[in-house]
Amino acid sequence: MSRPFENKLAIITGASRGLGAELARHLAAKGANIVINYTSDASTPIARELSSEIEKVHGVKTLLAQFDITAVNGPERLIQAARAAFTKNDEFRIDILINNAGVVNPAPLGSVTLSDFDATFQLNARAPLFVLQAALPFLPHDRSGRVINVSSITTSMGFWWQSCYAGTKGALESMTRVWARELGERCTVNSINPGAMATGMYTGLPKVMLEKVWSLNYMAPLAATRDGIDSQETIEAAKDMGGRPAYLEEVAGIVGLLCMPEAGWITGQVIGSNGGGVMTKG
């Protein structure tokens, strides 16, 4: 595999598991050094395992960065830790920043609490803003930087129980457009909007929510399973779910494309990453 990101630095929030871990693997395979951000002590063992794996397999450098990016000083501490680890010859540059960390907190309208909304907003919308703000002094000045915000298909389809999640991800999409305009000479800024993905966030949804996810998969033409390609377990599960969720490598591949030099004319966009579950006219 070619290594177009050789010696570049990628910072990924929420990178110890799920899509974040797959993003780390994907970018490392293309040569990028990786800052693996995570929050909880419970994630430390799997973050260490991921770090060891990608360093051994891909010969890149990693940094384990356990910082709560919803804390007042969390974003600044994250960026300064990366700076301390990756400064070379008094130079430090962040080539790729992926705002991936997120939380769902599903609840019907009548049951949403103030604490649910605040916690969702802090991680899904406020944290990306202040992580990018902390990274700002270290972004390139030649348009080669890449900022990718992980949003959701739910911002476009009015999905049940998603007042907090869809609302805060919609805010992130709006800020994506603002940042693309403000940072035009520094980097491109785009969002992706995956639907159901094969992650713990998906499988851990309440049963009533999983039943409603049927509509997400059913509307996505690429969610249809295929004999001989998809596992039998996936095929059987898809029968009850309207189709299969995205494999993590499929969504990570879209992010990888947006980080390529050839994607330098794409900015301020929400890139469809949901198998066609939502089709938009750009």
N, C-alpha and C positions, 0 to 999 in steps of 0.2 A: 504493500500500500504506500502511495506517495505521502509525504509528510509536509503539507503546505503550511502547517503551523509550527514548524521547527523553531524552538527557542522563544516562541511567543508565550505569554502568560495569560491564563484564563482563570478568572475567579467565579466560582459557582456557589450560590447560596443554597442551603438545603441539599447538600451534595452527598450525604452519607448513604442514602438509600433511594429506591425508586427511580424516577426519571433523572434526578440529580446525579446519582451514581452512574447511570448509563451515559449521561452527558460527559461525565469525567472520563469514562472509558473511551468514548468516541473521539473526544478532542485529544486525549493522550495518544491514541492510535495514530493521529495525524501530526504528532510531534509537540503538542502544547504541554508546558508545565502547568500544574493544576493546584489551585488553592481550594481545598475541600472544607467548606464551611458547614458547620452543624451546631446544634444548641445543647442537647441533653447529654448527660453522662451515659445514659443507656445506649446512645449512638456511638460512643467512643470505640468499642470493640469492632463494630462493622466499618467504621471510618478508617481505623488502622488497617483492617484487612483489605479494604479498597485501595488505600495508599500503597500498601506492600504489593498488591497485585499489579497495579498499573506501572509502578516503578520497575518491577521485575520484567513484566511483559513488554513494555514499550520504551524503557530506558529514559524516562523523563523524571523530573523532580516534582515532588508534591509537598504541600504544607497542610497539616491538619490545623484548622482554625476554629476552635470551639468558642464562638461568640454569639450571644443573643442579639440579633440585629434589630429587635424591637426595643432594646434598652437605649436610653438616651445616648450613651457613648459607644454602643455596640458597633455601628457602621464604621466609625473612625478607628476603633481598636482593630477591626478586621483588616482595614486597608493598611494601617500602620504595621501590623504583623506581616502582611504580604510584602510590604516595602522592606522590612528588616530582613526577610528571608531571601528576597530576589533582587536586591540592589546589587549591581555589578558595575565597577568602575564609576561609582557615584551616580549611576543612571538607573532609574526605575520607571517602567512603563507597564500599564495595564492594556493589553491588546483586546481582550474579550472579557466582558462582564455579563453573566447570566443570572438574572433575578428569577430564581426558580422556587425558592422557599414559599410555601403556602399552606393554608389551612381551610377546611370546608365549613365546619360548624353548621350542618344542615338543620333546619327547623321550619315548620310552617309559620306563616306570618304571625298568628296569634300567640306563638310560643317563643318568638325571638326575644332575647334578653339584651339589656344594655351591655353586659359583660361579653356576651357572644359577639355582638357587633363590634365592640371596641377591639377585642382580641383579633378578630378577622381583619379589620381595617388596618391595625398596626402591622401585621405581618404581610398582608397581601398588597397594600397600597403605600402606607407610610414608610415601611422599611426599604422598599426599592428606591424611593426618592432619596432617602438619606444615605444609602449605600452608594448610589450614583454620585451624589454630592461629594461624599468623601473621596471617591475615586477621581473626581473631575480634574484635579491638578496633574494627574498621571496618565490621562488619556492621550493618544497620539494627536498630532497637529496636522496630519496629512490625509484625513478622511479614512484612514485604514482601520480605525477602531471599530469594534462591534459590540453593541449592547442589545441583548435579547431578553425580553420580558415574557415570562410564561403566564399566559392568560388562560381562558377557558371558552369552550363552545357555549357555555351557559350564558354568556353575555349577549348572545344573539337569538336565543330561543325561548326565554321566559320559562326556564325549567323549575319544576316544583321544589319548594323548600330551599330556594337558593337566594333569598333576599340578601343575606350577608355575603355569600361567596360571589354570586354574579355581580352584585352591586360594587364590591371592592375590586373585582377583576375588571369591571367596566371603567372604574376610575384609573386603573393601571393602563388600560388601552388609551384613554384620553391623554394621560401624561406621556405615553409613548409618542404621540403626535407632537406634543409641545417640545419634548426633548429632541426629537428629530430635527425640528426647526432651529432650536437654540444651538445645537451641537453639530450643525451641518459641516463645519470645517474640521471637526474632530473625529466623528464616527457616524456610522449609521445606527439607527435605533428602530427596532421592530419588535412586534409581539407575535407569538404563536398561540393558537387557540385549540389545543387538543380536546377531544371528547373523552370517552371512557378509555382508560389505559390499564394495562395489567400491573397494577400497583396495590399496595396495602390500603391506600386511600380509597380505591375503588371497591375492593373486596370487603373493606371494613364498614361500608355504608349500611345503615339500617335496612332491614329486609324490605320495608315498604318503599325505600328509595331505590334499591336494586331492581324492584319490579318496574319502577318508572323509567329506569335506565334503558329498558327494552326499546323505548322510542328513539333514544340516541343511536343505538346500534342498528335498528331497523332502517333508519333514514340514511345510513352511510353505505353506499354501494360497495365500498371496499371491506366492509365488516362481514361479508359473506365468507364462510369457511370453505376450504378446498381440500378434498381427499388427497392424501399423499403429500400434502404440504403442511397443513396444520395438524397438530397432534390430535389423537382421538379424544383426549380429555378436553381439549379446547372445542372440538366439534360438538361434543355432547353438551358442554356447558352453554354453547352458543344457541342451542335449540331452545333453551329457556330464557335467553337474554336478547333475542332478536338479532344476534350476530356476535362476533367476537370483539373484544376491546383491542385497541392498538397495542402491538408489541413495542416495548420501550425503545428498541433500536430503530424502529420506524420513525418515531417522533424525534429521537436524537439526531437521526440523519437529516431531518429538515433543518434543525438548528445548525448542524454542521455546514449545510449548503449556504445558509445566511451568513456564516462566518467567513466564507471563502472570499478571496479578492474579486472573483467574478460577480459577486453579489453587491458590489459597491454602488450600484445605481438603484438599490431598493432601500427606502427608508420611510419611516412613519406609517408602516403598514401592519395590518393584522393578517398574518399568513395562515391560510387554512391548513390545519394539521390534524384533521379529524376524519379522514377517509371519505370525505364528501358529505359528512353529516350536515354541515351547513355550507352552502355554496354562495359565494358573494361575488359581486362585480366590482373590481378594483378601479 
